Amino acid sequence: MLELKDYILKHGKVLSGDILKVDAFLNQQVDINLLKVIADEWFDYFKEKKVTKILTIEASGIALACATAIKFNVPFVFAKKSITSNMSNNLYQAKVFSYTHQNTNLISVDKSYLNKDDNVLIIDDFLANGQAVMGLLELCRQAGSKVVGVGIAIEKGFQKAGDILRSKGLDIKSLAIIDSMNPVSKEIKFRMK
């Protein structure tokens, strides 16, 4: 998606450790015009899948999931990374290792928000090592929900998680796939489709 690639080149910052900082437009300050274009793109791609629920993980996926849910006119659910005092004990849970934060979180969704009748579209900002997507897939497996697709804003293609997940039959629509990033030269190379 040309608009997203342009934003990445103009506002993204390549850091050491294969980190791409996009907080200026995607996951801290959010450019709502870009958000709308992203949601439109995922809607066009997944509109025939009979999506009943959008699922993401706290926190950076929330804005993307919200915009996409508005486009599909369905609810969105986000998996929480910590259990709060107002949550029930009736939860689906999965462990997820965060590449960015280098820690493991126990993500949770109340069982009343996902069920066997749901056709779930998973949405997230990044696909790096695939742990977030695999954790969300596990929550859907526990609920008996059908995962109809995965929408990813930025995929780090050089980390191969996307290839592995696609080989398992997942329909993944990544809007910008990065094949390489250089923290010294700041150069970003996108996969040509």
C-alpha positions in Angstrom: 0.0 0.0 0.0 1.7 3.1 -1.3 0.3 5.5 1.3 1.6 3.5 4.2 5.0 2.9 2.6 5.3 6.7 2.1 4.5 7.4 5.7 7.1 4.8 6.8 9.8 6.4 4.6 8.9 9.9 5.7 8.2 9.5 9.4 9.5 6.0 10.4 12.8 5.6 12.3 15.0 2.6 11.9 16.6 1.6 15.3 19.1 -1.1 16.1 17.7 -4.5 16.9 15.4 -4.6 13.9 13.1 -2.0 15.4 11.0 0.3 13.3 9.6 3.2 15.2 6.3 4.4 13.8 4.9 6.2 16.8 4.6 9.5 14.9 1.7 8.2 12.8 0.6 4.7 13.8 1.0 3.6 17.4 1.2 6.6 19.7 0.1 9.6 17.6 -2.3 8.2 15.0 -2.9 9.8 11.7 -6.6 9.4 11.2 -6.5 9.9 7.4 -4.0 7.0 7.1 -6.1 5.0 9.5 -9.1 5.3 7.2 -7.1 4.3 4.1 -5.8 1.2 6.0 -9.3 0.2 7.1 -10.6 0.7 3.6 -7.9 -1.6 2.2 -8.6 -4.4 4.7 -12.3 -4.0 4.1 -11.9 -4.3 0.3 -9.7 -7.4 0.8 -11.8 -9.3 3.5 -15.3 -8.1 2.7 -16.5 -11.4 1.4 -15.4 -13.3 4.6 -18.5 -12.6 6.6 -16.5 -11.0 9.5 -18.5 -10.8 12.7 -15.7 -9.7 15.1 -12.4 -7.9 14.9 -9.7 -9.1 17.4 -6.5 -7.3 18.3 -4.0 -7.1 21.2 -3.5 -4.2 23.5 -2.3 -1.5 22.9 -1.0 -0.5 19.4 -3.6 -2.6 17.5 -6.6 -0.8 19.1 -6.8 2.2 16.8 -6.4 0.0 13.7 -9.0 -2.5 15.0 -11.5 0.3 15.8 -11.2 1.9 12.4 -11.6 -1.6 10.7 -14.6 -2.5 12.9 -16.3 0.7 11.9 -15.8 -0.1 8.3 -17.2 -3.7 8.8 -19.9 -2.5 11.2 -19.0 -5.2 13.7 -17.6 -5.1 17.3 -13.9 -5.3 18.0 -12.3 -7.0 21.0 -8.8 -6.4 22.3 -6.9 -8.9 24.3 -5.7 -7.3 27.5 -2.1 -7.8 28.6 -2.9 -7.7 32.3 -5.9 -8.8 34.4 -7.7 -6.0 36.2 -9.9 -6.2 39.3 -13.0 -5.6 37.2 -12.4 -8.6 34.9 -14.2 -11.9 35.5 -12.3 -15.2 36.0 -14.1 -16.6 32.9 -11.3 -15.9 30.4 -9.5 -17.2 27.4 -5.8 -16.8 27.9 -2.5 -17.3 26.0 1.1 -16.4 26.5 2.7 -13.9 24.1 6.3 -12.9 23.8 6.7 -9.2 22.8 9.6 -8.7 20.4 9.6 -5.0 21.0 9.4 -5.1 24.8 11.4 -8.4 25.2 8.9 -9.8 27.7 6.1 -12.3 27.9 2.5 -11.3 28.6 -0.5 -13.4 29.5 -3.2 -12.0 27.2 -6.8 -12.4 28.2 -10.3 -12.0 26.6 -13.5 -12.5 28.6 -15.3 -15.6 27.3 -18.5 -13.7 26.6 -16.8 -11.7 23.9 -15.7 -14.5 21.6 -17.7 -17.6 20.7 -18.0 -20.5 18.2 -20.3 -18.5 15.9 -17.7 -15.7 15.4 -15.9 -15.2 12.1 -12.8 -13.3 13.4 -10.5 -11.0 11.5 -7.3 -10.5 13.5 -5.8 -7.0 13.1 -2.4 -5.8 14.3 0.2 -3.1 13.6 3.2 -5.3 13.2 4.1 -8.9 12.3 7.6 -9.6 13.4 8.1 -12.9 15.1 4.4 -13.9 14.9 3.9 -14.3 18.6 1.0 -11.8 18.9 -0.9 -13.4 16.0 -0.3 -16.9 17.4 -1.6 -15.8 20.8 -4.7 -14.3 19.2 -5.1 -17.5 17.2 -4.9 -19.5 20.4 -7.7 -17.4 22.0 -9.9 -18.0 18.9 -9.1 -21.8 19.1 -10.2 -21.8 22.8 -13.4 -20.0 21.8 -14.1 -22.2 18.8 -14.2 -19.1 16.7 -13.2 -19.3 13.0 -10.3 -17.0 12.0 -11.1 -15.7 8.5 -8.0 -13.6 8.0 -5.3 -11.5 9.5 -4.7 -7.8 8.6 -1.2 -6.5 9.3 -0.1 -2.9 8.8 3.7 -3.6 8.7 5.2 -7.0 8.2 8.9 -7.5 8.8 9.3 -10.0 6.0 13.0 -10.7 6.9 11.8 -12.3 10.1 9.8 -15.0 8.2 6.8 -15.2 10.6 4.5 -14.2 7.8 5.8 -16.9 5.6 5.4 -19.5 8.3 1.8 -18.4 9.2 0.8 -18.3 5.5 2.2 -21.9 5.1 -0.3 -22.9 7.7 -3.2 -21.7 5.6 -3.8 -18.2 7.1 -5.0 -15.5 4.8 -2.8 -12.6 5.7 -3.1 -9.2 4.1 0.0 -7.1 5.0 -0.1 -3.6 3.7 3.7 -3.0 3.8 6.2 -5.8 3.9 9.8 -4.8 4.7 12.5 -7.0 3.4 15.4 -5.2 5.1 16.2 -2.2 7.3 19.6 -0.7 8.0 20.0 1.2 11.3 23.2 2.8 10.1 22.1 4.1 6.7 18.4 4.2 7.8 17.5 2.6 4.5 14.3 0.5 4.3 13.6 -1.9 1.4 10.1 -3.0 0.8 9.1 -6.3 -0.8 7.9 -5.8 -4.4 4.7 -7.7 -5.0 
